[in-house]
């Protein structure tokens, strides 16, 4: 085993565990080695076998390709497997929380987001939005059998899902972030609500109006955060200036949802995939190319947090007007039923 690859493997392992956990202790248990033997491998005094590397990659869910010097144009990604009979909102949220938890172990991390349609993290301020989005994804896009005959009901999200969502939101809020929005923010979400209303897929049609109200409240909260340049949970007050929010307006369109993170030890990218699933990579070439594109997007966008109040207020007024138009349309559809 090449010593450079071995060193990179231990770097990735360190990023995969909590700060209070010991790499030596964990690797010792996995490989059934003494701590001295593990230290020799960390110091590269003893080269690892392919079988040892295989065991560690499986345990820490690491791609062996990520350790290799792949040719330009190729990159390894990890993703959340969707098993037909095992999909739940809770498992989906657990995967996202685990990713954010790993980021918290990286020093000096800042995140950069390019947002297409719905800002997932911010929408967690109103769990009903996320619950509808995940239901729509499971029933209409994935065509999961368990959802085939279900109507969308007006009910609370489960206690576990609510707790997970809150943890995700709190974790997201801890990272300073630069976020790029466009003029289609929430437009697709409103179309999905209207589609379900027109197809009689709500148990109570009036719930469409409730979901539009949630979108309105969220936009007002996001506008408030942008004005202050700080992220905080709806219904609370900002407590920490470290939760910095730099919000940029792209006058054209964001083609996808990209989550780029830049830490002291590692950089990486999450991409949306198959509508609401996500891909993750730390491949240096791919990450560098993604950062170059992100920089171009930032350069072509207008900063609207804390400054440029006129542009910011006009932008959110347009979005709120769009929500109002859909609420009126929803009422007309309900009256005609």
C-alpha positions as CSV (number, residue, x, y, z in Angstrom):
1,X,0.0,0.0,0.0
2,X,1.4,3.4,-1.0
3,X,2.3,5.5,2.0
4,X,0.6,8.6,0.6
5,X,-2.7,6.7,0.2
6,X,-2.3,5.4,3.7
7,X,-1.8,8.9,5.1
8,X,-4.9,10.1,3.2
9,X,-7.0,7.2,4.6
10,X,-6.2,8.2,8.2
11,X,-7.0,11.8,7.4
12,X,-10.5,10.8,6.1
13,X,-11.0,8.6,9.1
14,X,-10.3,11.5,11.5
15,X,-13.0,13.5,9.7
16,X,-15.5,10.7,10.0
17,X,-15.5,10.4,13.8
18,X,-16.4,12.7,16.6
19,X,-13.7,14.8,18.2
20,X,-13.9,12.9,21.5
21,X,-13.4,9.6,19.8
22,X,-9.9,8.0,19.4
23,X,-8.8,7.0,15.9
24,X,-6.3,4.6,17.4
25,X,-8.8,2.9,19.6
26,X,-11.4,2.5,16.9
27,X,-9.0,1.2,14.2
28,X,-7.5,-1.2,16.8
29,X,-11.0,-2.7,17.3
30,X,-11.8,-2.9,13.6
31,X,-8.5,-4.5,12.5
32,X,-8.0,-6.5,15.8
33,X,-4.5,-4.9,16.2
34,X,-2.7,-3.6,19.2
35,X,-2.5,0.1,19.7
36,X,1.2,0.0,18.9
37,X,0.5,-1.7,15.6
38,X,-2.0,1.0,14.7
39,X,0.4,3.8,15.7
40,X,3.0,2.3,13.3
41,X,0.5,2.4,10.5
42,X,-0.5,6.0,11.3
43,X,3.2,6.9,11.2
44,X,3.6,4.9,8.0
45,X,6.3,2.7,9.6
46,X,4.2,-0.3,8.6
47,X,2.3,-0.3,5.3
48,X,-1.3,-1.6,5.4
49,X,-2.6,-4.5,3.5
50,X,-5.4,-4.2,0.9
51,X,-7.6,-6.2,3.3
52,X,-7.0,-3.8,6.1
53,X,-7.8,-0.8,3.8
54,X,-11.0,-2.6,2.6
55,X,-12.2,-3.2,6.2
56,X,-11.7,0.5,7.1
57,X,-13.3,1.8,4.0
58,X,-16.4,-0.4,4.7
59,X,-16.6,0.6,8.3
60,X,-16.3,4.3,7.7
61,X,-18.2,4.3,4.5
62,X,-15.3,5.6,2.5
63,X,-14.8,5.2,-1.2
64,X,-11.6,3.4,-2.1
65,X,-11.5,5.5,-5.3
66,X,-11.3,8.6,-3.1
67,X,-7.9,7.3,-1.9
68,X,-6.5,6.8,-5.4
69,X,-5.2,9.4,-7.8
70,X,-8.0,9.1,-10.4
71,X,-7.5,10.4,-13.8
72,X,-8.9,13.9,-14.5
73,X,-12.6,13.7,-15.4
74,X,-13.4,10.9,-12.9
75,X,-14.6,11.3,-9.3
76,X,-16.0,9.1,-6.6
77,X,-19.3,9.9,-4.9
78,X,-21.3,8.6,-2.0
79,X,-25.0,8.7,-1.8
80,X,-28.1,7.7,0.2
81,X,-29.5,4.4,-1.0
82,X,-33.2,4.4,-1.4
83,X,-34.7,1.0,-0.5
84,X,-38.3,0.8,-1.5
85,X,-39.6,-0.6,1.8
86,X,-37.3,1.3,4.1
87,X,-37.8,4.9,3.1
88,X,-39.0,7.1,5.9
89,X,-38.8,10.8,6.7
90,X,-36.8,10.0,9.8
91,X,-34.1,8.0,7.9
92,X,-33.8,10.7,5.3
93,X,-33.2,13.4,8.0
94,X,-30.8,11.2,9.9
95,X,-28.6,11.0,6.8
96,X,-28.5,14.8,6.5
97,X,-27.8,15.2,10.2
98,X,-24.9,12.8,10.1
99,X,-23.3,14.7,7.2
100,X,-23.6,18.0,9.1
101,X,-22.3,16.3,12.3
102,X,-19.1,15.3,10.4
103,X,-18.7,18.9,9.2
104,X,-18.8,20.2,12.8
105,X,-15.6,18.3,13.5
106,X,-13.8,20.3,10.8
107,X,-12.2,23.5,12.0
108,X,-13.1,26.9,10.5
109,X,-15.8,25.6,8.1
110,X,-17.9,27.9,5.9
111,X,-20.6,26.7,3.6
112,X,-21.7,28.0,0.2
113,X,-25.2,27.2,-1.2
114,X,-26.7,27.6,-4.6
115,X,-30.4,27.2,-4.1
116,X,-32.9,25.9,-6.7
117,X,-36.6,26.1,-5.8
118,X,-36.7,25.2,-2.0
119,X,-34.0,26.1,0.6
120,X,-34.2,22.8,2.5
121,X,-32.3,24.0,5.6
122,X,-34.2,27.2,6.0
123,X,-37.5,25.5,5.3
124,X,-37.0,23.4,8.4
125,X,-38.1,26.5,10.3
126,X,-41.6,25.3,9.1
127,X,-41.6,21.5,9.2
128,X,-44.9,21.3,7.3
129,X,-43.1,22.4,4.2
130,X,-40.5,19.7,4.4
131,X,-43.1,17.1,5.3
132,X,-45.1,17.9,2.2
133,X,-41.9,18.0,0.0
134,X,-40.8,14.5,1.2
135,X,-44.3,13.1,0.8
136,X,-44.6,14.5,-2.7
137,X,-41.2,13.0,-3.6
138,X,-42.0,9.6,-2.2
139,X,-45.5,9.3,-3.7
140,X,-45.3,11.2,-7.0
141,X,-41.7,10.9,-8.1
142,X,-40.5,7.7,-6.5
143,X,-43.9,6.0,-6.8
144,X,-43.3,4.1,-3.6
145,X,-46.0,1.4,-3.1
146,X,-46.6,2.4,0.6
147,X,-47.7,5.9,-0.6
148,X,-49.8,4.8,-3.6
149,X,-53.3,5.1,-2.0
150,X,-52.4,7.8,0.6
151,X,-53.8,11.3,0.6
152,X,-51.7,14.1,2.1
153,X,-53.2,14.7,5.6
154,X,-53.1,17.6,7.9
155,X,-51.2,16.1,10.8
156,X,-48.1,16.9,12.8
157,X,-44.7,15.6,11.8
158,X,-43.5,12.7,14.1
159,X,-41.7,13.6,17.3
160,X,-38.6,11.9,16.0
161,X,-38.7,13.7,12.7
162,X,-39.3,17.1,14.4
163,X,-36.3,16.5,16.7
164,X,-34.1,15.6,13.8
165,X,-35.2,18.6,11.8
166,X,-34.5,20.9,14.7
167,X,-31.0,19.4,15.1
168,X,-30.3,19.9,11.4
169,X,-31.5,23.5,11.5
170,X,-29.4,24.2,14.6
171,X,-26.3,22.6,13.0
172,X,-26.8,24.6,9.7
173,X,-27.2,27.8,11.7
174,X,-23.9,27.3,13.4
175,X,-21.9,27.6,10.1
176,X,-21.3,30.9,8.5
177,X,-22.8,30.7,5.0
178,X,-22.9,32.4,1.6
179,X,-26.2,31.6,-0.2
180,X,-27.3,32.3,-3.7
181,X,-31.0,32.5,-4.5
182,X,-32.8,33.3,-7.7
183,X,-36.2,34.6,-8.7
184,X,-37.7,31.1,-8.9
185,X,-37.4,30.5,-5.2
186,X,-40.4,28.5,-3.9
187,X,-42.1,28.6,-7.4
188,X,-41.8,24.9,-7.9
189,X,-43.0,24.2,-4.4
190,X,-46.2,26.2,-5.0
191,X,-46.8,24.4,-8.3
192,X,-46.5,21.1,-6.4
193,X,-49.1,22.2,-3.9
194,X,-51.4,23.3,-6.7
195,X,-50.9,20.0,-8.5
196,X,-52.0,18.0,-5.5
197,X,-55.0,20.3,-5.0
198,X,-56.1,19.9,-8.7
199,X,-55.6,16.1,-8.5
200,X,-57.6,15.8,-5.2
201,X,-54.6,14.4,-3.3
202,X,-55.2,16.4,-0.2
203,X,-57.5,14.8,2.4
204,X,-58.6,18.4,3.3
205,X,-58.3,20.7,0.2
206,X,-58.0,23.8,2.5
207,X,-54.6,22.5,3.6
208,X,-53.2,23.9,0.4
209,X,-53.8,27.4,1.7
210,X,-52.1,26.5,5.0
211,X,-49.0,25.3,3.1
212,X,-49.0,28.6,1.2
213,X,-49.2,30.5,4.5
214,X,-46.2,28.6,5.7
215,X,-44.3,29.6,2.6
216,X,-45.2,33.2,3.2
217,X,-44.1,33.1,6.9
218,X,-40.8,31.5,5.9
219,X,-40.1,34.1,3.2
220,X,-40.7,36.9,5.7
221,X,-38.3,35.1,8.2
222,X,-35.6,34.7,5.5
223,X,-36.0,38.4,4.6
224,X,-35.5,39.3,8.3
225,X,-32.4,37.2,8.6
226,X,-31.0,38.7,5.4
227,X,-31.6,42.2,6.7
228,X,-29.6,41.4,9.8
229,X,-27.0,39.2,8.1
230,X,-27.5,36.5,10.7
231,X,-29.2,33.1,10.8
232,X,-31.6,32.1,13.6
233,X,-34.6,29.9,14.2
234,X,-38.1,31.3,13.6
235,X,-39.7,32.7,16.7
236,X,-36.4,33.4,18.4
237,X,-33.9,36.3,18.4
238,X,-30.4,36.2,16.9
239,X,-27.9,35.5,19.6
240,X,-24.6,34.9,17.9
241,X,-23.0,37.0,15.1
242,X,-20.9,33.9,14.2
243,X,-24.1,32.6,12.4
244,X,-23.2,34.9,9.5
245,X,-25.5,34.9,6.5
246,X,-24.3,36.4,3.2
247,X,-27.3,36.3,0.8
248,X,-26.8,36.9,-2.9
249,X,-29.4,37.3,-5.6
250,X,-28.8,35.7,-9.0
251,X,-30.9,37.6,-11.5
252,X,-31.0,34.6,-13.9
253,X,-31.5,31.1,-12.6
254,X,-29.8,28.6,-10.4
255,X,-29.7,25.3,-12.3
256,X,-29.2,23.0,-9.3
257,X,-28.8,22.8,-5.5
258,X,-25.1,22.8,-4.7
259,X,-23.7,22.6,-1.1
260,X,-20.0,23.4,-1.0
261,X,-18.1,23.4,2.2
262,X,-14.6,24.8,2.9
263,X,-12.8,23.7,6.1
264,X,-9.4,23.9,7.5
265,X,-8.7,20.3,6.8
266,X,-11.0,19.3,3.9
267,X,-13.3,20.7,1.2
268,X,-16.2,18.9,-0.3
269,X,-19.4,19.1,-2.3
270,X,-23.0,17.9,-1.9
271,X,-25.2,17.9,-4.9
272,X,-28.9,17.1,-5.2
273,X,-29.6,14.0,-7.2
274,X,-32.8,12.2,-8.3
275,X,-34.7,15.3,-7.2
276,X,-34.2,15.2,-3.5
277,X,-31.4,12.6,-2.9
278,X,-27.9,13.8,-2.6
279,X,-24.4,13.0,-3.7
280,X,-21.2,13.7,-1.8
281,X,-17.6,13.9,-2.8
282,X,-14.2,15.2,-1.6
283,X,-12.5,14.5,-4.9
284,X,-10.0,17.4,-5.2
285,X,-10.4,18.0,-8.9
286,X,-14.2,17.9,-8.8
287,X,-14.3,20.1,-5.6
288,X,-11.9,22.6,-7.2
289,X,-14.0,22.8,-10.4
290,X,-17.2,23.3,-8.3
291,X,-15.6,26.1,-6.3
292,X,-14.6,27.8,-9.5
293,X,-18.2,27.7,-10.7
294,X,-19.5,28.9,-7.3
295,X,-17.1,31.8,-7.4
296,X,-18.4,32.8,-10.9
297,X,-22.0,32.6,-9.6
298,X,-21.1,34.8,-6.6
299,X,-19.3,37.3,-8.9
300,X,-22.4,37.5,-11.1
301,X,-24.8,38.0,-8.2
302,X,-25.8,40.9,-6.0
303,X,-25.2,40.9,-2.2
304,X,-28.6,41.7,-0.6
305,X,-27.9,40.8,3.1
306,X,-27.3,43.9,5.3
307,X,-26.8,46.1,2.2
308,X,-28.8,46.9,-0.9
309,X,-32.1,47.1,1.1
310,X,-34.1,48.3,-2.0
311,X,-33.0,45.3,-4.1
312,X,-33.6,42.9,-1.1
313,X,-37.1,44.3,-0.3
314,X,-38.2,44.3,-4.0
315,X,-37.0,40.7,-4.4
316,X,-38.9,39.4,-1.4
317,X,-42.0,41.5,-2.3
318,X,-42.1,39.7,-5.7
319,X,-41.9,36.3,-4.0
320,X,-44.6,37.2,-1.5
321,X,-46.8,38.5,-4.3
322,X,-46.3,35.1,-6.1
323,X,-47.4,33.3,-3.0
324,X,-50.5,35.6,-2.8
325,X,-51.4,34.8,-6.4
326,X,-51.2,31.1,-5.7
327,X,-53.4,31.5,-2.5
328,X,-56.1,33.2,-4.6
329,X,-55.8,30.4,-7.2
330,X,-56.1,27.8,-4.5
331,X,-59.3,29.4,-3.2
332,X,-60.8,29.5,-6.7
333,X,-60.0,25.8,-7.2
334,X,-61.5,24.8,-3.8
335,X,-64.7,26.9,-4.5
336,X,-65.1,25.2,-7.9
337,X,-64.9,21.7,-6.4
